[in-house]
Amino acid sequence: MACQFLAKALSTLLVAVAVLPVASGQALPSASNAQSGKPITHQLKPTPTTVAWGFYDAAAKPVLRIKSGDKVEVQTLITSSPTRLEGAGLPPEQVEQSLRDIHKDVTNKGPGGHILTGPIYVEGAEPGDVLEVRIRKVDLAIAYAYNAFGPTSGFLPEDFGYAKMRIIPLDKKRMLARFAPGIEIPLRPFFGSMGVAPPPAAGRINSAPPGIHAGNLDNKELVAGTTLYIPVHVPGALFEVGDGHAGQGNGEVDITALETSLTGTLEFIVRKDMHLTWPRAETPTDYITMGTDEDLTKATKVALREMIDFLMKEKNLSHDDAYMLASVAANMEITQLVDGTKGVHSMIPKKIFTGKATVDKK
């Protein structure tokens, strides 16, 4: 009888442990998922041991290991310090404790300034593969954002040779930012930075400039419901996410958006059947190609050539017809102008593709 009681108690304890949420980033599968091998959902919160401050790096140590098909409920932190936020008028009690802890305890910093949650190691991802990141959900984590500029940043530093920060209240119920009396901005939250480690030869790279690793794309189209495709350069991909934005204008001209903390659910798929040079994305309504370069013209050419390549390979168009279709149907957008390398993306609506292409590919 005592043995039966002990066995029952042990079984109950194992089930209880299996469903506990884990704040450290190490998710535990339920007993059924562990046995069946079905995708599971992990939790990853920002702590001094689960963030990469200002860099992407092939040598970075993963803070979470997942399998292809798994989801991660992830939290990211606002890209500012408690001191600066309080100096701009934010009440001290509204500063997240996790932000205070990270600013106090993290010493492995730079060269950039973003606090990125990760890296996440995706099992099976190898150089030459593509990491498909399905953005299932993005939510506001706090009730405020900030916007700021400085004397050496932004697109017009010659016109604004000083620093200024504004705390902007966020109305989650109405999904509006109250910028000023009589000015309300609709919210479209997205993660400004989602990327993987660069090739090992690049070493530790600054989190600010986007590139072939994706990173700080600041693409306002990457909201919930969108899928991002990133070329993989190292085993496990080493995905990091952060730089939460409650909303942004194309260009992000003063160098910040509605900067805030976010939570989200991301699903990761290793694609062995895709091979990309540059990141791409897909929204419910559009296909998106991207390009970055210090020169805006060169960045535009990368994004356009990527769109032509997409139309040829995925829509069966000839080189000439892809160029023509891009001209009459694709929109070239300035993603951002202020991150070291300028970003451009090309968007083409899905609704124009009504059936199998019949153009001559000769």
MOFEN-V206682 format. One record per residue. N is the residue number from 1. PHI is phi in degrees with one decimal (* if undefined). Layout:
# MOFEN-V206682
((N PHI) (N PHI))
This chain:
# MOFEN-V206682
((1 *) (2 -63.6) (3 -65.1) (4 -65.5) (5 -62.4) (6 -64.8) (7 -64.2) (8 -64.9) (9 -63.9) (10 -65.7) (11 -62.9) (12 -62.7) (13 -64.5) (14 -63.7) (15 -64.3) (16 -62.4) (17 -64.7) (18 -64.0) (19 -103.0) (20 -68.8) (21 -68.2) (22 -118.6) (23 -79.0) (24 -77.7) (25 106.2) (26 -98.2) (27 -78.2) (28 -109.6) (29 -74.1) (30 -70.0) (31 -59.6) (32 -67.0) (33 -66.8) (34 -62.2) (35 -81.7) (36 -85.0) (37 78.3) (38 -69.8) (39 -57.1) (40 -124.0) (41 -110.5) (42 -101.9) (43 -120.2) (44 -140.2) (45 -110.0) (46 -78.4) (47 -136.7) (48 -58.5) (49 -104.1) (50 -124.4) (51 -129.8) (52 -114.9) (53 -93.0) (54 85.4) (55 -153.9) (56 -118.0) (57 -157.1) (58 -64.1) (59 -92.5) (60 -67.4) (61 -83.8) (62 -63.2) (63 -104.0) (64 -155.0) (65 -115.7) (66 -133.9) (67 -105.4) (68 -57.9) (69 100.8) (70 -73.6) (71 -112.9) (72 -129.8) (73 -85.6) (74 -118.7) (75 -119.0) (76 -126.3) (77 -110.0) (78 -56.6) (79 -92.1) (80 -163.8) (81 -103.7) (82 -55.1) (83 -62.8) (84 -67.2) (85 -62.8) (86 -66.2) (87 -63.9) (88 -87.3) (89 109.4) (90 -74.1) (91 -58.9) (92 -54.1) (93 -68.9) (94 -90.0) (95 -77.1) (96 -65.0) (97 -63.3) (98 -62.7) (99 -67.2) (100 -62.8) (101 -62.2) (102 -68.2) (103 -66.2) (104 -80.6) (105 -105.4) (106 -82.4) (107 -112.9) (108 -85.2) (109 -124.4) (110 85.0) (111 -82.9) (112 -92.4) (113 -116.1) (114 -77.9) (115 -91.9) (116 -107.2) (117 -82.2) (118 135.3) (119 -80.7) (120 -106.1) (121 -93.0) (122 -102.1) (123 -60.6) (124 94.3) (125 -75.2) (126 -131.0) (127 -53.1) (128 98.8) (129 -79.2) (130 -123.7) (131 -94.8) (132 -91.6) (133 -113.0) (134 -90.3) (135 -87.9) (136 -80.1) (137 -156.3) (138 -140.0) (139 -130.6) (140 -69.6) (141 -102.4) (142 -136.9) (143 -98.9) (144 -150.9) (145 -134.4) (146 -136.0) (147 -132.5) (148 -152.5) (149 -140.5) (150 -137.0) (151 -72.5) (152 -120.7) (153 -127.2) (154 79.7) (155 -87.5) (156 -128.5) (157 -62.9) (158 -68.7) (159 -97.5) (160 -133.3) (161 -86.0) (162 -155.8) (163 -110.0) (164 -153.1) (165 -132.7) (166 -125.0) (167 -84.8) (168 -122.1) (169 -65.1) (170 -114.5) (171 -101.4) (172 -67.0) (173 -65.2) (174 -93.3) (175 53.5) (176 -135.4) (177 -101.4) (178 -92.4) (179 -67.2) (180 -164.7) (181 -53.2) (182 84.8) (183 -129.6) (184 -123.6) (185 -110.9) (186 -62.0) (187 -94.2) (188 -137.4) (189 -65.4) (190 -157.3) (191 -85.3) (192 -68.0) (193 -125.3) (194 -139.3) (195 -157.7) (196 -119.3) (197 -66.5) (198 -75.6) (199 -55.6) (200 -53.8) (201 -63.4) (202 -75.3) (203 67.9) (204 -77.4) (205 -113.2) (206 -61.5) (207 -73.3) (208 -77.8) (209 -76.6) (210 -75.8) (211 -172.2) (212 -66.6) (213 -85.6) (214 73.9) (215 75.7) (216 -79.2) (217 -66.4) (218 51.9) (219 -94.7) (220 -69.5) (221 -81.3) (222 -85.4) (223 -90.6) (224 -57.0) (225 100.6) (226 -97.0) (227 -119.8) (228 -108.6) (229 -114.1) (230 -124.0) (231 -62.1) (232 -94.7) (233 -117.9) (234 -139.4) (235 -56.7) (236 85.1) (237 70.3) (238 60.2) (239 -80.2) (240 -131.2) (241 -145.0) (242 176.2) (243 56.4) (244 -64.0) (245 -123.7) (246 -79.2) (247 178.0) (248 -165.0) (249 -93.2) (250 -56.5) (251 104.7) (252 44.7) (253 -66.0) (254 -96.0) (255 93.5) (256 -130.5) (257 -107.6) (258 -84.5) (259 -73.3) (260 -157.0) (261 -96.6) (262 -131.8) (263 -120.9) (264 -161.7) (265 -119.2) (266 -118.7) (267 -111.8) (268 -115.9) (269 -128.3) (270 -84.3) (271 -105.8) (272 -80.9) (273 -93.3) (274 -116.2) (275 -141.4) (276 -122.4) (277 -98.9) (278 -122.8) (279 -62.9) (280 -136.0) (281 -149.1) (282 -145.0) (283 -100.8) (284 -60.1) (285 -116.3) (286 -140.5) (287 -99.6) (288 -129.8) (289 -115.0) (290 -137.3) (291 -150.0) (292 -135.4) (293 -171.4) (294 -64.5) (295 -99.5) (296 -62.3) (297 -63.6) (298 -66.1) (299 -62.1) (300 -64.4) (301 -65.5) (302 -62.2) (303 -61.5) (304 -68.8) (305 -63.4) (306 -64.8) (307 -66.5) (308 -61.2) (309 -62.2) (310 -60.3) (311 -65.8) (312 -69.8) (313 -81.6) (314 -97.5) (315 -117.5) (316 64.2) (317 -94.1) (318 -72.1) (319 -58.0) (320 -65.6) (321 -68.1) (322 -64.2) (323 -63.0) (324 -64.6) (325 -64.9) (326 -60.6) (327 -70.2) (328 -96.5) (329 -132.2) (330 -92.1) (331 -108.4) (332 -89.7) (333 -119.6) (334 -79.8) (335 -72.3) (336 -155.6) (337 -117.9) (338 -132.1) (339 -103.7) (340 92.4) (341 -108.6) (342 -78.4) (343 -117.1) (344 -134.4) (345 -130.7) (346 -111.3) (347 -121.2) (348 -126.8) (349 -71.1) (350 -67.7) (351 -66.2) (352 -76.0) (353 -93.2) (354 -96.9) (355 -177.9) (356 -66.7) (357 -66.4) (358 -121.6) (359 -74.2) (360 -78.4) (361 -90.5) (362 -70.5))
